[in-house]
């Protein structure tokens, strides 16, 4: 699928990306595919987080935080901490 088509499809779903981002993600994916056993990374927008020492659950939590936004993730974790504090 051409990068322009990816940008148009993303726009239909409410995402704002440009063709350069598509090229960068594809390039990173190709480079990663060439190196076997390389450390995992989570790539989201302009954020790259090395994940060599993280579990799958850690990666899922990071991805969820990136999906909802860091401020919202902080609010949700604070809510969880308060709920756990009451249950303890």
N, C-alpha and C positions, 0 to 999 in steps of 0.2 A: 504494500500500500504506500503510495507516495506520501511524503511528509506533509504536503499541502492538504491531502485528504485526511490525514490524521488530525491536523489542526482544525479542519472544518468539522470533523466528527466530534472532537473534544468540545468545540464551541456549541454544538447542538445539545451537549450534556451540561453546559454551564461552566466548562473549564476554559481558562484563558492561557494558552501556550503559544509559542511561536515555532516556526520551522527549525530554528537553531536548536531549541530544546529537544525536538524529535531527533535531530541528527546526533546530538550529544548523548542522548540515552541509547540510541542504536549503536553508536561507536563504543560506548562503555560496555554494552552487552556483548558485542563481538569480541572485545578485548578480554573480557571475563571468560567467555567461552573458550578462548584459546589457552588460557592458563588453568590447568587442572589443579585442584587443591588450593586455590587462592582463597584468601580470607573473604568471607561473605561481607557484603555491604548492602545497606539499605539506601536506595537513591530515591529521593522524593523532591520534586521541584529543584531547588538549588541546594538542598541539604544532603550531604553524604556522611554517613555515620559508619565507622569501622566496626565490624561485629565479630571479630575473630574469637572473642571470649564470651559471647552472649549465647544464651539458649534460644530455641525457637520461640518460647514464650516471651523472652525479653524482646526479641525482634518484633513479635506481634504487638506487644505493648508500645514499642516505639512507633510502629506503623500506625497504630490507632491514635496515638498522641499527635502524629503528623496529620492524620486525616481530620481530626476535630479541631486542631490548632493547639498550640502550646498553652495558651492562657486557659482555654476550656479544659484541657487535660489536667492542669494544676487544680482547677476548681473541683473537678471530679475526684481527683486523688485526695484532696482535702476533705471532701464529703465522705469518702470511703474511710479515711483515717478517723474521722469523728464517729462514724458508725461502728467501726471496730473498737474504738476506745470505750464506747458505751457497752459493747457486748462482752468486753474482757472482765 
